[in-house]
């Protein structure tokens, strides 16, 4: 459950299979940009753009760095110190997994509550 | 848009931290807003496990997920869209302590692969989850997971190709 070589490739192809995300890469190829800049340029909400950037990050095509209140996006991981990128890759993988796990846990909690009510009735 | 609706509905998000504790150890921690028995259930029932182990954003397809969660029992995850070219991950459960501790081996790379320990610690109705991976060597951990050197190189190769294509289309417009 630890190694993901071919799987990572799938993630990259998925990331590249969207016109907005390709546009974002093209944009970042010209200069670094904040999420806000990108959202404006592509006429999207911040949340929507964050989602796209998240997918690109997971695929290792984009890295982001938060300084103060601004999150700046850059192309690829080559500019980041290798160690940081490595750790960040792991963090993103687990963070997105655990966000999904949150949903499963919420469902189980609701089910348990509903069952509890039934038993008391 | 959908993304916005999702973020509004989402319950308060807890932080995921990742730390390289030593040359051979990776530690991931996260708190869940539920008792340990519920979080443990989501790690040990395949029908629940497969709902979260492969987030949609990873763009991966989990073909099958078998888990025999007891000491000595095995698990096997099969990824990939193409049945003739599957990516498999498998190993054995070494320790299974309901609601508090799981230990399994990762044997897809042969014997002496990493060992994963997950502990669930309940406090005030919440659960602190600690996932600890111990690798046989520094090199194995360096090459592990999302940072796999081959995959990174392949990703860069794809990126280079993409940029060439984009550059070409820009030139035309």
Interface residues (C-beta under 8 A of the other chain):
Chain A: X1 X2 X3 X4 X5 X6 X7 X8 X9 X10 X11 X12 X13 X14 X15 X16 X22 X25 X26 X29 X44 X45 X47 X48 X50 X51 X54 X55 X58 X59 X60 X61 X75 X76 X77 X78 X85 X86 X87 X89 X90 X91 X92 X93 X94 X95 X96 X97 X98 X99 X100 X101 X102 X103 X104 X105 X106 X108 X109 X112
Chain B: X1 X3 X4 X6 X7 X10 X11 X13 X14 X16 X17 X18 X20 X26 X28 X30 X32 X33 X34 X38 X39 X41 X42 X48 X51 X52 X53 X54 X55 X56 X57 X58 X59 X60 X61 X75 X77 X79 X80 X81 X87 X89 X91 X104 X106 X108 X109 X113 X114 X116 X131 X133 X142 X144 X145 X146 X147 X148 X150 X151 X152 X154 X155 X156 X158 X159 X162 X163 X166 X167 X170
